């Protein structure tokens, strides 16, 4: 199993920590914001230095995350982001991976379905460029919703939407970075969802969700409205669920891995550590626990 975790910013200590725990890969952000690696400013020598450190520690790049909005309502931002993504597609191989993970950001001021024509216009040539360079784009399925009434910022958040967008641009260069944690709190069975789309999963975000039924019965799915959020709620959560490291929530891990093994999945399995219990000083401990839990599904080759 090519097992890793998400790291927004590259640093050598992180790579050494990954090696010491027993990980094989890391998902690094490669974009022009948030202090990430930036394809516009990195020289070939810079990339070579990064890759030499990774090789020294036995670590690879699981995916290069480039989470920018190609459908931005601001035309200048849209053009900038499209140009950046095209450059990523042409250069991502320098990082030793052919997978670019991202979100399908759209115009949240209109209905999600109203973004479909622009998606077709923008992503048809993007998919063609991916096919030319042997690159895969993996959309994560977190809705990134907010406000009241809630707006959905990432359009690729349910099986319904996966099917619509894959039918709109039917290129196998476009797929999923499947994350079961979001499906759990959305009330979608993660096993059924994976069965229907496992052939389009190019990366697996391993994150769990814990549901508090007593709070759900009190607040409803829209979440707590009065007073401060309870102590166990994540900073952006509604009070009746929280993200957990793998094995500490309701995700049906064994059933998911059965599907992956039947489909002969060989992509990266990447922990996205957003567990508020194992945060701060316990962050590394949380990664270790997630690593050890997932290794039980690492079937050795005979």
SVG drawing of the C-alpha trace seen along z (x, -y; Angstrom):
<svg xmlns="http://www.w3.org/2000/svg" viewBox="-34 -40 54 56">
<polyline fill="none" stroke="black" stroke-width="0.4" points="0.0,0.0 1.3,-3.4 0.3,-5.1 0.8,-8.7 -0.7,-11.9 -1.5,-15.5 1.1,-18.2 0.3,-21.8 3.8,-23.1 7.0,-21.2 9.8,-20.9 12.6,-18.4 11.6,-17.6 8.2,-16.5 9.8,-14.1 12.0,-12.6 9.0,-12.2 7.1,-10.4 10.0,-8.0 10.3,-7.4 6.6,-6.5 6.6,-4.2 4.8,-6.2 5.6,-5.8 4.3,-9.0 3.1,-12.5 0.5,-14.7 2.1,-18.1 0.3,-21.3 1.7,-22.8 0.0,-26.1 0.7,-29.8 -1.0,-30.4 -0.7,-29.3 3.1,-29.0 2.9,-25.8 5.4,-24.7 4.8,-27.0 5.5,-25.8 5.9,-29.4 8.8,-30.1 10.5,-26.7 13.5,-26.1 14.4,-22.6 17.2,-22.7 14.7,-23.4 12.6,-20.5 15.6,-18.3 16.6,-19.2 13.1,-18.3 13.1,-15.0 16.5,-14.1 15.4,-14.5 12.3,-12.4 14.4,-9.7 16.8,-9.7 14.0,-9.0 12.2,-6.5 9.2,-8.8 7.3,-9.6 4.8,-12.3 1.4,-10.6 -0.4,-13.5 0.4,-17.1 -2.6,-19.1 -3.4,-22.2 -6.7,-23.4 -7.5,-26.5 -10.8,-27.6 -10.8,-27.2 -14.5,-28.3 -14.0,-31.5 -16.6,-34.2 -13.7,-36.8 -12.4,-36.4 -8.9,-37.6 -8.6,-35.0 -10.1,-32.3 -7.6,-32.9 -4.7,-33.0 -5.9,-29.7 -6.4,-28.0 -2.9,-28.9 -1.5,-27.7 -3.3,-24.4 -2.1,-23.9 1.5,-24.5 0.9,-22.0 -0.2,-19.3 2.8,-19.9 5.3,-19.8 3.7,-17.6 5.8,-14.6 8.9,-16.4 7.5,-15.5 7.4,-11.8 3.6,-11.6 1.0,-11.9 -1.9,-12.7 -3.1,-16.3 -5.6,-16.4 -8.0,-19.4 -11.5,-20.6 -14.1,-21.5 -14.6,-25.0 -17.4,-26.9 -19.5,-29.9 -21.3,-29.5 -23.7,-32.4 -25.6,-30.3 -27.1,-26.8 -24.5,-24.0 -26.1,-22.7 -25.8,-26.1 -22.0,-25.6 -22.2,-22.6 -21.9,-24.5 -18.8,-26.4 -17.3,-23.2 -17.6,-21.6 -16.1,-24.7 -13.1,-24.8 -12.4,-21.2 -12.8,-19.7 -9.4,-21.2 -7.9,-20.6 -8.8,-16.9 -7.3,-16.7 -4.1,-18.2 -4.1,-15.6 -4.5,-12.8 -1.6,-14.1 0.7,-14.1 -0.6,-11.0 -1.9,-13.1 -4.9,-12.3 -7.0,-14.9 -8.6,-13.7 -11.4,-15.8 -12.0,-15.6 -15.6,-15.3 -15.8,-17.7 -18.7,-20.2 -16.9,-23.1 -20.3,-24.5 -21.0,-27.5 -23.4,-30.2 -27.2,-30.2 -28.8,-29.1 -25.7,-27.0 -23.7,-27.5 -21.8,-24.7 -18.3,-25.8 -17.0,-22.4 -19.3,-21.0 -18.0,-17.5 -19.5,-16.5 -22.0,-13.7 -22.4,-10.6 -25.1,-12.5 -22.7,-15.3 -19.8,-12.9 -22.0,-11.2 -23.2,-14.5 -19.7,-16.0 -18.1,-12.8 -20.9,-12.5 -20.4,-16.1 -16.6,-15.7 -16.3,-11.9 -12.5,-11.7 -10.9,-9.1 -8.3,-11.8 -10.9,-13.2 -11.6,-11.2 -11.9,-11.3 -9.8,-11.7 -12.4,-9.7 -12.9,-10.8 -15.6,-8.8 -15.6,-11.1 -17.7,-13.8 -20.2,-11.2 -20.9,-9.9 -22.0,-13.3 -23.9,-14.0 -26.0,-10.8 -24.6,-9.0 -23.5,-5.4 -19.8,-5.5 -19.7,-1.8 -22.4,-2.2 -20.8,-5.4 -17.5,-3.7 -19.0,-0.7 -20.5,-2.9 -17.3,-4.9 -14.3,-2.8 -12.9,-2.8 -12.7,-6.6 -10.9,-6.8 -7.3,-7.9 -6.5,-8.8 -8.0,-7.8 -8.3,-10.4 -8.4,-8.3 -10.4,-10.3 -13.1,-9.2 -16.2,-10.9 -17.7,-10.5 -21.5,-11.1 -23.1,-12.2 -26.6,-11.0 -27.8,-12.8 -26.7,-16.1 -28.1,-15.3 -31.5,-14.7 -31.2,-18.0 -29.8,-20.2 -30.8,-18.5 -28.5,-18.3 -28.2,-22.1 -26.4,-22.1 -26.4,-24.1 -27.8,-27.6 -27.7,-29.0 -24.7,-29.7 -21.1,-28.5 -20.3,-25.2 -19.7,-22.3 -16.2,-21.5 -16.0,-18.5 -17.1,-20.3 -14.4,-21.1 -13.9,-24.8 -16.2,-24.6 -18.5,-21.8 -22.2,-22.0 -21.8,-20.4 -23.2,-16.9 -20.2,-15.4 -16.4,-15.8 -13.6,-14.5 -11.4,-11.7 -8.3,-9.8 -9.0,-6.5 -10.6,-3.9 -12.1,-6.4 -15.4,-7.1 -18.3,-5.4 -16.5,-4.8 -16.8,-1.2 -13.1,-0.7 -13.1,3.1 -15.9,2.9 -14.2,0.1 -10.9,2.0 -12.8,5.0 -14.0,2.9 -10.6,1.5 -8.9,4.9 -11.5,6.4 -10.9,3.4 -7.1,3.9 -6.7,0.3 -3.1,-0.8 -3.4,-4.5 -2.2,-6.3 -4.0,-6.0 -3.5,-9.4 -4.5,-10.4 -6.0,-13.8 -5.5,-14.5 -8.2,-17.0 -9.0,-15.2 -9.5,-17.9 -8.8,-15.4 -5.3,-14.6 -4.3,-18.2 -1.5,-20.4 1.1,-18.5 -0.8,-15.3 -0.8,-15.8 2.1,-13.4 0.6,-10.8 -2.6,-11.0 -0.7,-10.3 1.0,-7.3 -2.3,-5.9 -3.9,-6.4 -0.9,-4.8 -1.0,-1.7 -4.8,-1.3 -4.6,-1.4 -1.6,0.9 -3.8,3.8 -5.4,3.6 -2.0,3.8 -2.2,7.3 1.4,8.6 2.1,9.9 2.8,13.7"/>
</svg>
